[in-house]
Amino acid sequence: MIRKFSYSPKISTGAVVKNLPASDLPLPYFELKDGVFSYRMSDSACVYGLGEAIRGINKRGWIYESWCSDDPFHSEEKRSLYGAHNFLLIDGDDRFGVFFDYPTRLTFDIGYTDPAVLTVTPAELALDLYIIDGDSLKDIVREFRALIGKSYIPPLFAFGYGQSRWGYITEEDIAAVVDKHEAAGIPLDMIYLDIDYLDSFKDFTVNRERYPDFEGFVSRMRARGYHLIPIIDAAVKREEGYSVYDEGHEKGYFCKDENGEDFVVGVWPGMSCLPDFLNPEASKWFGDKYKALTDAGIDGFWNDMNEPALFYSEKALDSAFEKIKAFEGKTLDALSYFGARDVFTRLSNAQDDYDSFYHNAPEGRFRHSNVHNLYGYKMTESAANSLKALRPDEPTLLFSRASYIGAHRSGGIWTGDNHSWWSHILQSLQQMPGLNMCGFLYTGSDIGGFNGNCTRDLLIRWLSFAVFTPLMRNHAALGTRSQDATAFGDTEVFRRIIELRYRLIPYLYDQFLKAAENDEMYFRPLSFDYENDPAARTIDDQLMVGDRLMIAPVYKQNAAGRNVYLPEQMNLIRMSGGEITAEPIEQGWHFISVPLSDVVFFSIGKLPLAEPAKNTAELDFDHLTYIGS
């Protein structure tokens, strides 16, 4: 059962697809006082949800902010990342879900200030709130997912392995990556194009010195079985003669400052303007620009920098140069030095800038900070709507960095600029169930870590987890150590792990489609399947994947194995030396040996396996073998 409580929302976010009347009954579970919602949690209550938020599967004990944030340091003290996913599922003396449909800053204090109290504080009491009751945790999720609409389903090739790096400059660099993977016999479906392919970082352009025959190169790669997946950033370079800017400026499709002029920010291209994705005309205009690349044969995209990320605003930068003059010619003590440094470091993603520009939505004119969390969502929706018209006969791969609930209908997301840290394997695993609750099924993290320098053993363990994530992409930043599957010399272990992914695709893709069709979760905490098992309730480093598979990745350096809890008898499936074996294991705790060369997971009953394949196009779904009992 779902009940809606409306507190004069100022804009329709579009997150909800069911038109429910507002209830005139008292608000259950929560007390509302002075604009703050509070709920007293029982001692044993677990709190799930909040999408990609960090700090464990059970969110109790920390404070979170719903505010889409461009932050490349995903450490435990952070309160927000790129997505705003305002759904909680409380499992204690009371069991219910709650969704706060609210497009700006929202604070969730989940036992941080008072260990027994959950408080939710909006910047202003102008929102819709939905209370979802059900007979089980999975039932509540199904009810909520039906409320917000069906999840995006990508093409089959999107379940293949993808290689990406900021720093693949030319078509020769891309071809070399493909050649190395082919020589090593490593399956591969996608090569990603980061900002290096663009002409001066301008959206919907190609650097013709680096890609003199881009269309021909795309075609040649497709003939070899590979899809090129380019990046699209949110900001449009302010440059007269650049048609995208000229059209957007002429038609008034960019966000405006308080005087009605185009709001100008610095991002990758330098001075740029932000498309007003809350304006339906501007949204369609920008989405239709993807035609420049679909006409070249492109069938997949990743949208980035769409929180929106701001390096600086034009006005703030001018002010900073004025401020820095005050330090010129002076001897700087420590405080003065830090003050001089902070003049520029505080420019990025400044709240003053978010407060300084406006959108023209159907409901009226809105200050950006009052609708901030919708920006990335509406960019993804813009692209998805146009791509359906541009490519009506087949789906397009599409995923984004920033998001709000509702974007799950248009595309997937990845978890952003993580690090080559062992802890980020676990962090990625713990983000997956919350994202699934909020409808984001096509998800994954940058394998090996985007920032930092990956090691061979870290990449092996990360790949061994990412075998099971729908989005399986190895991605790294410019200036970091090479970390593709051919970068560490002996490629045999990498080939076997990635081959395992392809062998499991018949199961993984089937379970993904089932989850999308039935409003279910692809990844689930053990407590969702074993609600009456006290031990299962405490596990936050194992997940169910679909109906018949459980994973328990190794995520510690130099670990020879790990302790695993089996809530019932299962098959231990081991990939070792290219062979896949199954062994029945009794319910309970076990120490499982997992050498670096092995991948271990668990099944309930039999699992289908395909034969190894070079890519998804060559997978044979008609002649499967089965393992387990």
C-alpha positions as CSV (number, residue, x, y, z in Angstrom):
1,M,0.0,0.0,0.0
2,I,1.3,3.5,-0.9
3,R,0.1,6.7,0.7
4,K,1.0,10.1,-0.6
5,F,1.3,13.2,1.6
6,S,1.7,16.5,-0.2
7,Y,3.3,19.6,1.3
8,S,2.9,22.2,-1.6
9,P,5.7,21.1,-3.9
10,K,6.8,23.9,-6.3
11,I,7.8,21.7,-9.3
12,S,7.0,18.3,-10.6
13,T,10.2,16.2,-10.6
14,G,8.7,13.5,-12.8
15,A,10.1,10.8,-10.5
16,V,6.7,9.2,-9.9
17,V,4.6,7.8,-12.8
18,K,1.5,6.9,-10.8
19,N,-0.9,9.8,-10.1
20,L,-2.0,9.2,-6.5
21,P,-4.3,11.5,-4.6
22,A,-2.8,13.1,-1.5
23,S,-4.0,11.5,1.8
24,D,-6.0,13.5,4.3
25,L,-5.1,11.1,7.1
26,P,-2.5,11.7,9.7
27,L,1.1,11.1,8.6
28,P,2.1,7.6,9.9
29,Y,5.5,6.7,11.6
30,F,6.9,10.3,11.4
31,E,6.4,13.3,13.6
32,L,6.5,16.6,11.6
33,K,7.6,19.6,13.7
34,D,9.1,22.9,12.5
35,G,9.6,21.5,9.0
36,V,11.6,18.5,10.2
37,F,10.4,14.9,9.9
38,S,11.5,12.6,12.8
39,Y,11.1,8.9,13.5
40,R,12.2,7.0,16.5
41,M,14.0,3.8,15.5
42,S,13.8,0.5,17.4
43,D,17.2,-0.7,18.7
44,S,17.4,-3.5,16.1
45,A,16.1,-1.4,13.1
46,C,18.2,-1.5,9.9
47,V,17.9,1.4,7.5
48,Y,18.4,0.6,3.8
49,G,18.4,2.7,0.7
50,L,19.7,6.2,-0.4
51,G,21.0,4.8,-3.7
52,E,24.7,5.2,-4.2
53,A,25.4,6.7,-0.7
54,I,28.4,5.2,1.0
55,R,29.0,3.7,4.4
56,G,27.6,0.2,4.4
57,I,24.4,-1.4,3.3
58,N,22.7,-0.5,6.6
59,K,22.8,3.3,6.6
60,R,22.2,3.7,10.3
61,G,24.7,5.8,12.2
62,W,25.7,8.5,9.7
63,I,24.4,11.7,8.3
64,Y,23.7,12.1,4.5
65,E,22.9,15.0,2.3
66,S,20.9,14.7,-0.9
67,W,22.8,17.0,-3.1
68,C,24.3,15.9,-6.4
69,S,28.0,16.6,-5.8
70,D,31.1,16.5,-8.1
71,D,33.5,14.9,-5.5
72,P,36.4,12.6,-6.6
73,F,37.3,11.6,-3.1
74,H,34.8,9.0,-1.9
75,S,36.0,8.7,1.7
76,E,33.9,7.7,4.7
77,E,33.3,11.2,5.9
78,K,31.5,12.3,2.7
79,R,27.8,12.9,3.0
80,S,26.9,13.1,-0.7
81,L,28.0,11.9,-4.0
82,Y,26.7,12.3,-7.6
83,G,23.2,11.1,-7.1
84,A,20.1,12.2,-5.1
85,H,18.1,9.0,-4.2
86,N,15.7,9.9,-1.5
87,F,14.3,6.5,-0.7
88,L,14.7,4.7,2.7
89,L,13.5,1.3,3.8
90,I,13.2,0.9,7.6
91,D,13.2,-2.6,8.9
92,G,12.6,-2.8,12.7
93,D,9.6,-2.9,14.9
94,D,8.0,-1.0,12.0
95,R,8.7,-2.0,8.4
96,F,8.0,0.6,5.7
97,G,9.5,2.5,2.9
98,V,9.5,6.3,2.5
99,F,10.3,8.4,-0.5
100,F,10.9,12.2,-0.2
101,D,10.3,13.6,-3.7
102,Y,12.2,16.8,-3.3
103,P,14.6,18.4,-5.9
104,T,17.0,20.2,-3.6
105,R,19.1,19.8,-0.5
106,L,17.7,17.2,2.0
107,T,19.5,16.0,5.1
108,F,19.1,12.5,6.4
109,D,20.3,12.1,10.0
110,I,20.1,8.4,10.6
111,G,21.0,8.1,14.2
112,Y,24.0,10.4,13.9
113,T,22.9,13.1,16.3
114,D,20.7,10.8,18.4
115,P,21.4,7.1,17.9
116,A,17.6,6.3,18.2
117,V,16.2,9.0,16.0
118,L,16.0,9.4,12.2
119,T,15.4,13.0,11.1
120,V,14.8,14.2,7.6
121,T,15.3,18.0,7.1
122,P,14.4,19.7,3.8
123,A,15.6,23.1,3.1
124,E,12.0,24.1,2.8
125,L,8.8,22.2,3.4
126,A,7.7,21.9,-0.2
127,L,7.6,18.3,-1.2
128,D,5.7,15.1,-1.8
129,L,6.2,12.3,0.6
130,Y,5.2,8.6,-0.1
131,I,4.9,6.0,2.6
132,I,5.1,2.4,1.3
133,D,3.9,-0.6,3.3
134,G,4.2,-4.2,2.4
135,D,4.4,-7.8,3.7
136,S,8.2,-8.1,3.1
137,L,11.3,-6.1,2.3
138,K,11.1,-7.2,-1.3
139,D,7.4,-6.5,-1.5
140,I,8.0,-2.9,-0.3
141,V,10.7,-2.4,-3.0
142,R,8.4,-3.8,-5.7
143,E,5.6,-1.3,-4.6
144,F,8.0,1.6,-4.7
145,R,9.5,0.6,-8.0
146,A,6.0,0.3,-9.5
147,L,5.4,3.8,-8.3
148,I,8.5,5.2,-10.1
149,G,8.3,3.3,-13.3
150,K,10.2,0.6,-15.2
151,S,14.0,0.5,-15.2
152,Y,16.1,1.1,-18.3
153,I,17.2,-2.0,-20.3
154,P,20.4,-1.7,-22.2
155,P,21.4,-3.6,-25.4
156,L,23.0,-7.0,-24.8
157,F,26.5,-5.7,-25.8
158,A,26.3,-3.4,-22.8
159,F,26.8,-6.6,-20.6
160,G,30.1,-7.2,-22.3
161,Y,33.5,-6.0,-21.0
162,G,34.5,-2.4,-21.6
163,Q,37.9,-0.7,-21.6
164,S,38.3,3.0,-21.0
165,R,40.9,5.6,-20.1
166,W,41.2,9.3,-20.1
167,G,44.3,9.6,-22.2
168,Y,43.5,7.4,-25.3
169,I,44.2,10.3,-27.6
170,T,44.0,9.1,-31.2
171,E,42.3,6.4,-33.2
172,E,45.7,4.7,-33.2
173,D,45.6,4.5,-29.4
174,I,42.1,2.9,-29.6
175,A,43.2,0.4,-32.2
176,A,46.2,-0.5,-30.1
177,V,44.0,-1.3,-27.2
178,V,41.9,-3.5,-29.3
179,D,44.9,-5.2,-30.8
180,K,46.4,-6.0,-27.4
181,H,43.2,-7.5,-26.1
182,E,42.8,-9.6,-29.3
183,A,46.4,-10.8,-29.1
184,A,45.8,-11.9,-25.5
185,G,42.5,-13.5,-26.3
186,I,40.7,-11.3,-23.8
187,P,37.0,-10.8,-24.6
188,L,35.9,-7.2,-25.3
189,D,32.8,-5.4,-26.5
190,M,33.3,-1.7,-25.8
191,I,36.1,1.0,-26.0
192,Y,35.2,4.3,-24.4
193,L,36.1,7.7,-25.7
194,D,36.9,10.2,-23.0
195,I,37.2,13.9,-23.7
196,D,40.3,13.4,-25.8
197,Y,38.2,12.7,-28.9
198,L,36.5,16.1,-28.9
199,D,37.6,19.2,-30.8
200,S,38.6,21.6,-28.0
201,F,36.2,19.7,-25.6
202,K,33.2,20.8,-27.6
203,D,30.1,18.6,-27.4
204,F,29.1,16.7,-30.6
205,T,32.4,17.4,-32.3
206,V,35.3,15.2,-33.3
207,N,39.0,16.2,-33.4
208,R,39.7,15.5,-37.0
209,E,43.5,15.6,-36.5
210,R,43.2,12.7,-34.1
211,Y,40.3,11.0,-35.9
212,P,40.6,12.1,-39.6
213,D,38.0,9.6,-40.7
214,F,35.9,9.1,-37.6
215,E,32.9,7.6,-39.4
216,G,35.1,5.1,-41.1
217,F,37.0,4.2,-37.9
218,V,33.6,3.6,-36.1
219,S,32.6,1.3,-39.0
220,R,35.9,-0.6,-39.0
221,M,35.7,-1.1,-35.2
222,R,32.1,-2.4,-35.5
223,A,33.2,-4.8,-38.3
224,R,35.7,-6.2,-35.8
225,G,33.0,-6.5,-33.1
226,Y,33.7,-3.4,-31.0
227,H,31.4,-0.5,-30.0
228,L,32.9,3.0,-29.4
229,I,31.2,4.7,-26.5
230,P,31.9,8.5,-26.4
231,I,31.5,10.9,-23.5
232,I,29.1,13.8,-23.6
233,D,29.6,16.6,-21.0
234,A,26.8,18.9,-19.9
235,A,28.4,22.3,-20.6
236,V,28.6,23.9,-24.1
237,K,31.6,26.0,-25.0
238,R,30.9,29.7,-25.5
239,E,32.4,30.2,-28.9
240,E,30.9,32.1,-31.7
241,G,30.9,30.0,-34.9
242,Y,30.3,26.8,-32.9
243,S,26.9,25.9,-34.1
244,V,25.7,24.3,-30.8
245,Y,26.6,27.4,-28.9
246,D,25.2,29.7,-31.5
247,E,21.8,28.0,-31.6
248,G,21.5,27.6,-27.9
249,H,22.4,31.3,-27.3
250,E,20.0,32.5,-30.1
251,K,17.1,30.5,-28.9
252,G,17.6,31.2,-25.2
253,Y,18.2,27.5,-24.3
254,F,20.9,28.1,-21.7
255,C,20.5,28.8,-18.0
256,K,20.3,32.5,-17.2
257,D,21.8,34.7,-14.6
258,E,19.6,37.1,-12.6
259,N,19.7,39.7,-15.4
260,G,18.5,37.2,-18.0
261,E,21.9,36.8,-19.6
262,D,23.5,33.4,-20.3
263,F,25.2,32.2,-17.1
264,V,28.8,31.5,-17.9
265,V,30.9,28.9,-16.2
266,G,34.4,27.4,-16.6
267,V,34.5,23.7,-17.3
268,W,36.6,21.6,-19.6
269,P,36.2,23.8,-22.7
270,G,36.8,27.0,-20.7
271,M,34.0,29.5,-20.6
272,S,30.8,27.6,-21.2
273,C,27.0,27.7,-20.9
274,L,24.7,25.2,-19.3
275,P,21.7,23.9,-21.3
276,D,18.5,24.4,-19.4
277,F,17.3,20.8,-19.3
278,L,14.2,21.8,-17.3
279,N,13.0,23.7,-20.4
280,P,11.3,21.1,-22.6
281,E,12.3,22.9,-25.8
282,A,15.9,23.2,-24.7
283,S,15.9,19.6,-23.6
284,K,14.7,18.3,-26.9
285,W,17.2,20.6,-28.8
286,F,20.2,19.2,-26.9
287,G,19.0,15.6,-27.1
288,D,18.6,15.9,-30.9
289,K,22.3,16.9,-31.1
290,Y,23.3,13.3,-30.4
291,K,22.4,12.7,-34.1
292,A,25.8,14.0,-35.0
293,L,27.3,10.9,-33.5
294,T,24.5,8.4,-34.1
295,D,24.9,9.3,-37.8
296,A,28.5,8.3,-37.5
297,G,27.5,4.8,-36.2
298,I,27.7,5.4,-32.5
299,D,25.3,3.3,-30.4
300,G,26.2,4.2,-26.9
301,F,27.0,7.2,-24.7
302,W,28.0,8.2,-21.2
303,N,26.9,11.6,-19.9
304,D,29.3,13.3,-17.5
305,M,29.9,16.5,-15.5
306,N,26.1,16.9,-15.1
307,E,25.7,17.6,-11.4
308,P,26.4,20.1,-12.9
309,A,30.1,20.3,-12.1
310,L,31.5,23.9,-12.2
311,F,35.2,24.6,-12.1
312,Y,34.3,28.3,-11.6
313,S,31.9,30.9,-12.8
314,E,33.0,33.8,-14.9
315,K,32.0,36.4,-12.3
316,A,33.6,34.4,-9.4
317,L,36.8,34.0,-11.3
318,D,37.0,37.8,-12.0
319,S,36.4,38.4,-8.3
320,A,39.2,35.9,-7.4
321,F,41.7,37.7,-9.4
322,E,40.8,40.9,-7.6
323,K,41.1,39.2,-4.2
324,I,44.5,37.7,-5.0
325,K,46.0,41.1,-5.7
326,A,45.7,41.8,-1.9
327,F,48.5,39.3,-1.3
328,E,50.9,40.6,-3.9
329,G,54.3,41.7,-2.6
330,K,53.6,40.6,1.0
331,T,55.3,38.1,3.1
332,L,52.7,35.4,3.8
333,D,52.5,33.7,7.1
334,A,50.7,30.4,7.4
335,L,47.2,31.8,7.6
336,S,47.8,34.3,4.8
337,Y,49.2,31.5,2.6
338,F,46.1,29.3,3.2
339,G,43.9,32.3,2.5
340,A,45.6,33.0,-0.8
341,R,45.4,29.4,-1.8
342,D,41.7,29.1,-0.9
343,V,40.8,32.0,-3.1
344,F,41.0,29.6,-6.1
345,T,40.4,26.2,-4.5
346,R,37.0,27.4,-3.2
347,L,35.8,28.4,-6.7
348,S,34.8,24.9,-7.8
349,N,31.1,23.9,-7.3
350,A,30.5,26.9,-5.1
351,Q,27.1,27.3,-3.5
352,D,27.1,31.0,-4.5
353,D,27.3,30.0,-8.1
354,Y,24.5,27.4,-7.8
355,D,22.4,30.2,-6.3
356,S,23.2,32.5,-9.2
357,F,21.5,31.0,-12.2
358,Y,18.0,30.1,-13.2
359,H,15.9,27.6,-15.1
360,N,12.7,28.2,-17.1
361,A,10.5,25.1,-16.4
362,P,6.9,24.7,-17.3
363,E,5.9,25.6,-13.7
364,G,7.9,28.9,-13.9
365,R,11.3,30.3,-13.3
366,F,13.5,28.5,-10.7
367,R,16.7,29.3,-9.0
368,H,19.1,26.5,-9.8
369,S,19.9,25.6,-6.2
370,N,16.1,24.9,-5.7
371,V,16.0,22.3,-8.4
372,H,19.7,21.3,-8.4
373,N,19.2,17.5,-8.0
374,L,17.2,17.3,-11.3
375,Y,19.9,18.5,-13.6
376,G,21.7,15.3,-14.4
377,Y,18.4,13.3,-14.4
378,K,17.0,15.7,-17.0
379,M,20.1,15.6,-19.2
380,T,19.8,11.8,-19.3
381,E,16.1,12.0,-20.0
382,S,16.9,14.5,-22.8
383,A,19.3,12.1,-24.4
384,A,17.1,9.1,-24.0
385,N,14.0,10.7,-25.5
386,S,15.9,11.8,-28.6
387,L,17.9,8.5,-29.0
388,K,14.6,6.6,-29.1
389,A,13.6,8.6,-32.1
390,L,17.1,8.6,-33.7
391,R,17.5,4.9,-33.3
392,P,14.0,3.5,-33.1
393,D,14.8,-0.1,-34.1
394,E,17.3,-0.9,-31.3
395,P,18.2,0.2,-27.8
396,T,21.1,2.6,-27.1
397,L,23.6,2.2,-24.3
398,L,23.2,5.2,-22.0
399,F,24.5,5.9,-18.5
400,S,25.2,9.0,-16.5
401,R,27.2,10.3,-13.5
402,A,24.6,12.5,-11.8
403,S,21.1,11.3,-11.2
404,Y,17.8,11.6,-9.4
405,I,15.1,8.9,-9.0
406,G,13.3,8.9,-12.4
407,A,16.6,8.9,-14.4
408,H,16.5,5.1,-13.9
409,R,13.8,4.9,-16.7
410,S,16.2,6.6,-19.2
411,G,19.6,5.1,-18.5
412,G,22.0,3.6,-16.0
413,I,24.7,5.2,-13.8
414,W,28.2,4.5,-12.7
415,T,29.4,5.4,-9.3
416,G,31.9,8.1,-10.4
417,D,35.5,9.0,-9.8
418,N,36.5,6.3,-7.3
419,H,40.1,5.4,-6.3
420,S,42.5,2.5,-6.7
421,W,41.8,1.6,-3.0
422,W,40.9,-1.9,-1.7
423,S,38.1,-0.3,0.3
424,H,36.5,0.8,-2.9
425,I,35.8,-2.8,-3.9
426,L,33.7,-3.1,-0.8
427,Q,32.2,0.3,-1.2
428,S,31.0,-0.5,-4.7
429,L,29.5,-3.8,-3.6
430,Q,27.6,-1.9,-0.8
431,Q,26.3,0.7,-3.2
432,M,24.6,-1.8,-5.5
433,P,21.5,-2.8,-3.5
434,G,20.6,0.8,-2.7
435,L,20.8,1.7,-6.3
436,N,18.7,-1.2,-7.3
437,M,16.0,-0.2,-4.7
438,C,15.8,3.1,-6.5
439,G,15.4,1.6,-9.9
440,F,19.0,1.8,-11.1
441,L,19.8,-1.7,-12.3
442,Y,22.4,-1.0,-15.0
443,T,25.2,0.0,-12.6
444,G,28.8,-0.5,-11.9
445,S,32.0,1.2,-10.7
446,D,35.2,2.0,-12.5
447,I,37.1,-1.3,-12.2
448,G,40.6,-0.8,-10.7
449,G,39.7,2.7,-9.6
450,F,39.6,5.9,-11.7
451,N,42.1,7.9,-9.5
452,G,45.4,6.5,-8.2
453,N,47.7,3.7,-9.3
454,C,46.2,0.2,-9.6
455,T,48.2,-2.9,-8.7
456,R,47.9,-6.3,-10.4
457,D,46.3,-8.0,-7.4
458,L,43.8,-5.1,-6.8
459,L,42.7,-5.3,-10.5
460,I,42.3,-9.1,-10.3
461,R,40.1,-8.9,-7.1
462,W,38.1,-6.0,-8.5
463,L,37.4,-7.8,-11.8
464,S,36.4,-10.9,-9.8
465,F,33.6,-8.8,-8.2
466,A,32.8,-6.8,-11.4
467,V,32.1,-10.1,-13.2
468,F,28.6,-9.7,-11.7
469,T,27.9,-6.0,-12.1
470,P,25.8,-5.2,-15.2
471,L,28.2,-2.4,-16.2
472,M,31.7,-3.9,-16.3
473,R,34.1,-1.1,-17.3
474,N,37.8,-0.7,-16.5
475,H,38.4,3.1,-16.4
476,A,41.3,5.2,-15.3
477,A,42.4,8.8,-15.1
478,L,45.1,10.6,-17.2
479,G,48.5,10.4,-15.4
480,T,47.7,7.2,-13.6
481,R,49.4,3.8,-14.1
482,S,48.0,1.8,-17.0
483,Q,45.6,-0.8,-15.6
484,D,43.9,-2.5,-18.6
485,A,43.9,-6.3,-18.6
486,T,47.1,-6.4,-20.7
487,A,49.1,-3.9,-18.6
488,F,50.6,-6.3,-16.0
489,G,52.5,-8.8,-18.2
490,D,50.9,-12.2,-17.8
491,T,47.4,-11.8,-19.1
492,E,46.2,-15.4,-18.5
493,V,44.4,-14.7,-15.2
494,F,42.7,-11.6,-16.6
495,R,41.6,-13.5,-19.7
496,R,40.0,-16.3,-17.6
497,I,38.1,-13.9,-15.3
498,I,36.7,-11.9,-18.2
499,E,35.9,-15.1,-20.1
500,L,33.9,-16.1,-17.0
501,R,31.8,-13.0,-17.3
502,Y,30.9,-13.9,-20.8
503,R,30.1,-17.5,-19.8
504,L,27.7,-16.1,-17.1
505,I,25.9,-13.6,-19.3
506,P,23.0,-15.9,-20.1
507,Y,22.2,-16.1,-16.4
508,L,23.1,-12.4,-15.6
509,Y,21.2,-10.9,-18.5
510,D,18.2,-13.1,-17.9
511,Q,18.1,-12.1,-14.2
512,F,18.5,-8.4,-15.1
513,L,15.6,-8.6,-17.5
514,K,13.5,-10.3,-14.9
515,A,14.3,-7.7,-12.3
516,A,13.5,-4.9,-14.7
517,E,10.2,-6.4,-15.8
518,N,9.0,-7.4,-12.3
519,D,10.2,-4.3,-10.5
520,E,12.7,-6.4,-8.5
521,M,16.3,-6.0,-7.3
522,Y,19.1,-7.6,-9.3
523,F,21.4,-7.2,-6.3
524,R,20.0,-7.9,-2.8
525,P,21.3,-8.0,0.8
526,L,21.0,-11.5,2.3
527,S,18.5,-10.1,4.7
528,F,16.0,-9.6,1.9
529,D,16.0,-13.3,1.0
530,Y,16.5,-14.7,4.5
531,E,14.4,-12.3,6.7
532,N,14.2,-14.7,9.6
533,D,17.9,-15.5,9.7
534,P,19.6,-13.2,12.4
535,A,23.1,-13.9,10.9
536,A,22.0,-12.9,7.4
537,R,20.7,-9.6,8.8
538,T,24.3,-8.7,9.9
539,I,26.1,-9.4,6.6
540,D,27.1,-6.4,4.6
541,D,29.8,-7.8,2.3
542,Q,27.9,-10.5,0.5
543,L,25.0,-10.1,-2.0
544,M,22.4,-12.2,-3.8
545,V,22.6,-11.8,-7.6
546,G,19.4,-12.8,-9.2
547,D,17.5,-15.8,-7.9
548,R,20.2,-18.4,-7.7
549,L,23.6,-16.8,-7.1
550,M,25.4,-15.3,-4.1
551,I,28.7,-13.5,-4.2
552,A,31.3,-12.9,-1.4
553,P,34.2,-11.0,-3.0
554,V,37.7,-10.8,-1.5
555,Y,38.4,-7.1,-1.0
556,K,41.5,-7.1,1.3
557,Q,45.1,-6.9,0.1
558,N,47.1,-10.2,0.4
559,A,44.1,-12.1,1.6
560,A,44.2,-15.8,0.9
561,G,40.5,-16.2,1.3
562,R,37.7,-15.0,3.5
563,N,34.9,-16.0,5.9
564,V,31.6,-16.6,4.1
565,Y,28.2,-17.2,5.6
566,L,25.8,-19.5,3.7
567,P,22.2,-19.0,4.8
568,E,21.4,-22.4,3.3
569,Q,23.2,-25.3,1.6
570,M,24.7,-24.0,-1.6
571,N,27.1,-25.0,-4.4
572,L,30.5,-23.4,-4.1
573,I,31.4,-22.6,-7.7
574,R,35.1,-22.2,-8.3
575,M,36.9,-21.0,-11.5
576,S,40.5,-22.1,-11.3
577,G,42.9,-22.6,-14.1
578,G,40.2,-22.2,-16.6
579,E,38.1,-25.0,-15.1
580,I,34.8,-24.4,-13.4
581,T,33.8,-26.8,-10.6
582,A,30.9,-27.1,-8.2
583,E,31.0,-28.5,-4.6
584,P,28.0,-28.6,-2.2
585,I,28.6,-26.6,1.0
586,E,26.5,-26.9,4.1
587,Q,24.7,-23.9,5.7
588,G,26.8,-21.9,8.2
589,W,30.1,-20.0,8.4
590,H,33.1,-21.2,6.4
591,F,36.5,-20.0,5.7
592,I,36.8,-20.2,1.9
593,S,40.3,-20.3,0.3
594,V,40.4,-18.0,-2.7
595,P,43.8,-17.9,-4.4
596,L,44.5,-14.8,-6.5
597,S,44.0,-16.8,-9.7
598,D,40.5,-18.1,-8.6
599,V,37.0,-16.7,-8.7
600,V,34.6,-18.2,-6.2
601,F,30.9,-17.7,-5.9
602,F,27.9,-19.7,-4.7
603,S,24.7,-21.0,-6.3
604,I,21.4,-22.4,-5.3
605,G,20.7,-25.2,-7.8
606,K,22.1,-25.2,-11.3
607,L,23.6,-22.3,-13.2
608,P,23.7,-22.0,-17.0
609,L,27.1,-21.4,-18.7
610,A,27.8,-20.4,-22.2
611,E,31.0,-21.3,-24.0
612,P,33.7,-18.6,-24.0
613,A,33.3,-15.9,-26.7
614,K,35.2,-13.0,-28.1
615,N,32.3,-10.7,-27.6
616,T,28.5,-10.8,-26.9
617,A,27.7,-11.0,-30.6
618,E,29.4,-14.4,-30.7
619,L,27.7,-15.8,-27.5
620,D,25.8,-19.0,-28.1
621,F,22.6,-19.0,-26.0
622,D,21.3,-22.2,-27.6
623,H,23.9,-24.6,-26.4
624,L,24.4,-24.0,-22.7
625,T,25.9,-26.3,-20.1
626,Y,24.9,-26.4,-16.4
627,I,26.9,-26.5,-13.3
628,G,25.8,-27.2,-9.7
629,S,23.1,-29.4,-8.4
